[in-house]
Amino acid sequence: MVAFDILDIVTVTDRNGLSQNTTRCMMQDSRNFIWLGTINGLNRFNGKDFTIIHPQLDGSHALSDSRIREIVEDKNGFIWVRTFSNTLFCYDPQLETMIDYAPQDSDKIFSNIKVVSNKDVWLWGKNGCCRVRYVNGKPEAWKPDNEVLAEKNILFMFEDSLHRIWIGTKEELFRVENNQVISVRKGITFWDVQEIGDEMYFVNESGLDIFSNQQSSFVSFIPITRTTKMEYVRSCLLNDGLLMLTTNRDLYLFDTKKKNSYLLRVSFKGRRCCGLILLWITKAMCGFIIKLVYCGGIIRIIRSNR
């Protein structure tokens, strides 16, 4: 006889206690609770009952917003909640309350969050960045005193394999070591970065700046476009050392082994697609599923490993 596991599927709705049926994000934390972000509150599910939380912080100017966009658990067990207004709240599951992780920042407007290897939590967006570090179990926020990082739009924050923090902005690239901010490149916008082996590929407005970890310096620059500056660039790594770049106009592939770049002419239903602004990569059994969003719809490209 052959035994088969039976997959038991249960639909959970507002009739079961969910605050709203439109769920935008979901996460399982380190204690096996399921967290669901809806457009009307944050929900913690223990497998039987729901606890509903509406993000707000007493005594703060942080905008109360129950439309949840993102949920992240840090390495200390705190739950970070980003709302549709890009207000970032921090929930303490032990005290069952929101905590003020940065009293000096009354608005707490950030569009991105990343937990790095040493347990620090980095927040960033159009109004600069903030690092939250736990000292004796309590959060301590640090903001760079550098004028560019304190006030300008942060485009990316990246931790490399050597645990260095890189921050890209309009017109400048920085590295943060402890509480020291080091300007690495000036006068050019850096959109993104990818690390492959010993090299890091910094995507700027006209091409790729290649940084060698072994030499601790930039070793070469490879232009991608010679006529117009690239804007709103997203990047991702594919198989075989291929780096994909999407801009607000075009799609490029860069071969990190041969150091060659290729402009891909994407067409859909007989016409060229412009305005490529978003990119998703999903690793499936058959390879990578790439979704490109352009002004007229969505294209799905499947690149097989086989």
C-alpha positions, 0 to 999 in steps of 0.5 A, spaced: 500 500 500 502 507 498 500 512 503 499 519 500 499 525 504 492 529 504 493 537 503 487 540 507 486 547 504 481 552 508 479 558 506 480 564 511 475 570 511 472 576 515 467 571 517 473 567 521 475 574 524 480 576 519 479 584 519 478 585 511 478 580 506 483 584 501 490 581 503 496 585 501 502 581 504 503 575 509 509 573 513 510 567 518 515 569 524 520 565 528 514 563 533 510 560 527 505 566 528 502 568 521 501 575 520 497 578 514 497 585 512 490 587 509 487 594 507 484 594 514 489 592 519 494 588 521 492 580 523 496 575 527 493 568 526 495 563 531 492 557 527 485 558 530 484 566 532 486 572 530 489 578 533 487 585 530 492 591 530 491 598 527 498 601 527 498 607 531 503 611 535 501 615 541 505 622 542 508 621 535 506 625 528 507 618 525 500 618 520 496 612 523 494 608 517 491 601 517 492 599 510 498 594 510 503 594 505 509 590 507 511 586 514 518 584 516 521 580 522 527 582 524 533 578 528 530 580 535 523 578 533 520 585 532 515 586 527 516 592 522 510 594 518 510 599 512 503 602 511 500 605 504 502 612 506 510 609 507 509 610 515 514 605 518 511 602 525 515 597 529 511 592 533 514 589 540 510 582 540 512 581 547 509 588 550 504 587 544 504 594 542 508 599 537 514 602 540 518 609 538 524 606 535 526 613 533 523 619 537 527 624 534 523 622 527 516 624 528 514 622 521 517 616 520 516 616 513 520 610 509 519 606 503 524 600 504 526 596 510 532 591 510 535 587 516 542 586 515 547 580 518 549 584 524 541 584 526 541 592 524 535 594 521 536 599 515 530 604 513 530 608 507 526 612 502 525 619 499 527 623 506 534 620 507 535 613 511 536 611 518 539 605 522 536 602 528 540 598 532 538 594 539 542 596 545 540 592 551 534 590 548 532 597 546 532 600 539 537 606 538 536 610 531 542 613 528 541 618 522 547 620 518 549 627 519 552 627 512 547 632 508 546 628 502 544 622 506 540 626 511 536 629 506 536 626 499 532 621 496 536 614 497 535 609 491 538 603 494 542 600 500 546 594 499 550 589 504 555 586 500 559 579 502 564 582 506 558 586 510 559 593 508 554 597 507 553 601 500 548 607 499 546 609 492 543 616 491 542 621 486 549 624 484 553 620 489 555 613 492 556 612 499 559 607 504 558 606 511 563 604 516 560 604 523 558 611 524 562 614 518 559 616 512 564 615 506 563 618 499 565 613 494 563 616 487 560 623 486 557 627 480 553 621 478 546 617 480 547 610 482 540 606 481 542 599 484 548 594 485 549 586 484 554 582 487 557 576 483 563 572 486 569 577 487 565 583 483 560 588 485 556 591 479 554 598 480 548 600 476 549 608 474 545 612 469 550 610 463 553 603 465 556 599 470 562 601 475 565 594 477 568 594 484 573 588 485 572 586 493 579 583 492 583 589 490 578 594 494 577 598 488 573 600 482 577 596 476 573 598 470 567 602 467 562 598 462 558 603 458 551 600 457 548 606 453 552 612 450 546 617 447 541 618 453 542 617 461 538 611 464 533 612 469 529 608 474 533 602 473 532 595 476 536 589 476 536 582 477 541 576 476 539 570 472 543 564 470 550 563 467 552 570 470 547 574 466 545 581 469 538 584 467 537 591 467 530 594 466 529 602 465 524 606 463 525 605 456 529 599 454 531 592 457 538 590 457 542 583 458 549 584 460 554 578 460 558 578 466 563 573 464 564 576 457 563 583 459 558 584 453 551 588 453 545 587 449 539 591 448 533 587 447 527 589 443 521 587 447 515 587 442 508 584 444 502 583 439 507 586 434 509 593 437 515 595 441 514 595 448 516 602 451 516 604 459 519 598 462 518 600 469 517 594 474 520 587 474 519 581 478 523 575 478 520 568 480 525 562 481 520 556 478 522 549 477 523 550 470 527 556 471 526 564 472 519 567 470 520 574 469 515 579 469 516 586 465 510 591 466 510 596 461 505 602 459 500 597 455 500 591 460 504 585 462 509 581 459 512 574 462 518 571 459 520 564 461 528 562 461 529 555 462 535 552 466 534 546 461 
